[in-house]
């Protein structure tokens, strides 16, 4: 079995850079509605809790997310719908 050398991708740095790139509070709100995970293929999984959130992210901030992520990885950005997603912001 061949092993892959997967580069560590710091999602905290990526999220912070995305936040700093967003022009307004509403766009920051949409970012708070998602979770990020990096797949084995080095794609960014954008995990959302509903189609409504997915559609809003696509319209409002997807290009910023993709542009920032691709500075760190050649991977793509993929939406994953998880209706059990519960994000607690403390």
N, C-alpha and C positions, 0 to 999 in steps of 0.2 A: 504494500500500500504506500502510495506516494504522500509525503507530508507537504503541506503548504506553509510557506513563511508568510504569515499574516501580520501585517504592520499594525501596531497598536494605534488606535484612533481615539483620541480623547474627546468624548462627546460633550463634556463640560465646556471645553474651550470652543468647540463648534457652536454649541447652544449660545454661549456668551457673544460670540462674533455675530451670530444671526440676530440676536436681540439688539446689538449695537447698530445693526444695519437696517432695522425696521423703522419706518418713518413716524409711526404714531402709536398711541396706546391701544387702539383697536387691533392693530396687527400683532402687538405683543400679547393681547388677550388670546388670539387664535393660536399662537405658539404655545401658550400655557395649556392648551387643550390636547396636546400630543405628547407622546413619548417616543424617544429615538432608541433604536438598537442597530448595531452593525451586524449584517449577516456574514456567513462564512465566505461569501463571494465578495466581501467588502462593499456591499450595497448598504445604503442607509434605509432601514425600515422605518417609515413614519407611521406610528401606530395611533389610530384614531378610534373614537368610541361610536361614531355614527357617520352615515353618508353625508349628513348636513355639514359636519365639521370637516370631512374630507373635501367636499366641494368648496367650502369657504377657504380652506388652506390652499387648494389649487388655484383659486381665483386671486387670492390676496398676497400670499407669501411664498408660494412654492418656488418661484424662480430665485428668490433670495436664498432659501434653504439649499437648493441645488447648487447655486453658484458658490456658496460658502463651503459646502461639503466637498465639492470637487476640487477645492484647493488642497484638500488633505487626502483624497482618495479618488481614483479614476472610476469608482463604482457609480451606480445609478441610484436614484431615490425611488423607493417603492412604497406605496400605501398598503397598510394592513388594517383591515377593519376588525376590531376586537370590541364587541358590544359589552364586554365585562370590564373594560378599561375604567379604572377609577383613579383619578389623580387627586391626591390630597396635598393641598398647598398649605403649609404651616407657616 
